[in-house]
């Protein structure tokens, strides 16, 4: 695993300390998960933008006219 040094302003650090105390590496886990989430959201935004810029044609779109009713 790679190490990363991040500088935080006081209010951001205090907020992090409230939601993820330093004990038991919870803070590191919290930061890793926040970064993963931000990366995933950025990737999804890029994919959405690509589909918006070049939507599927009618021939490529799924045909839902014969879909069965979902019964749990």
C-alpha positions as CSV (number, residue, x, y, z in Angstrom):
1,X,0.0,0.0,0.0
2,X,1.3,3.5,-0.8
3,X,1.4,6.3,1.7
4,X,0.0,9.7,1.1
5,X,0.6,12.9,3.1
6,X,-2.4,15.2,3.1
7,X,-2.5,18.6,4.7
8,X,-5.9,19.6,6.1
9,X,-7.1,23.0,7.4
10,X,-8.2,23.0,11.1
11,X,-11.9,22.8,10.5
12,X,-11.6,19.9,8.1
13,X,-9.3,18.1,10.5
14,X,-11.8,18.7,13.4
15,X,-14.6,17.4,11.2
16,X,-12.6,14.3,10.3
17,X,-11.8,13.7,14.0
18,X,-15.5,13.8,14.9
19,X,-16.6,11.3,12.3
20,X,-13.5,9.1,12.2
21,X,-11.4,9.0,15.4
22,X,-7.7,8.1,15.0
23,X,-8.0,5.0,17.2
24,X,-7.8,1.6,15.5
25,X,-7.0,3.1,12.1
26,X,-10.6,4.2,11.5
27,X,-9.4,7.5,10.2
28,X,-7.2,5.9,7.5
29,X,-10.1,3.6,6.5
30,X,-12.5,6.5,6.4
31,X,-10.2,8.5,4.1
32,X,-9.5,5.5,1.8
33,X,-13.2,4.9,1.4
34,X,-13.9,8.6,0.8
35,X,-11.3,8.6,-1.9
36,X,-12.6,5.4,-3.5
37,X,-16.1,6.9,-3.5
38,X,-15.0,10.1,-5.1
39,X,-13.0,8.2,-7.8
40,X,-16.0,6.0,-8.5
41,X,-18.4,9.0,-8.8
42,X,-16.0,10.7,-11.1
43,X,-15.8,7.6,-13.3
44,X,-19.6,7.3,-13.4
45,X,-19.9,11.0,-14.3
46,X,-17.5,10.5,-17.2
47,X,-19.5,7.5,-18.4
48,X,-22.8,9.4,-18.1
49,X,-21.3,12.3,-20.0
50,X,-20.1,9.9,-22.8
51,X,-23.6,8.4,-23.1
52,X,-25.1,11.9,-23.1
53,X,-22.8,13.0,-25.9
54,X,-23.3,9.8,-27.9
55,X,-26.6,8.1,-26.9
56,X,-27.5,4.7,-28.1
57,X,-29.4,4.6,-31.4
58,X,-32.8,3.1,-31.5
59,X,-31.4,-0.1,-33.0
60,X,-28.9,-0.4,-30.1
61,X,-31.4,0.4,-27.3
62,X,-33.0,-2.5,-25.3
63,X,-36.5,-3.5,-26.4
64,X,-38.7,-3.5,-23.3
65,X,-41.9,-4.0,-25.2
66,X,-42.0,-7.7,-24.3
67,X,-40.7,-7.5,-20.7
68,X,-42.4,-9.7,-18.2
69,X,-43.9,-8.3,-15.0
70,X,-41.6,-8.7,-12.0
71,X,-43.2,-10.8,-9.3
72,X,-41.1,-11.1,-6.1
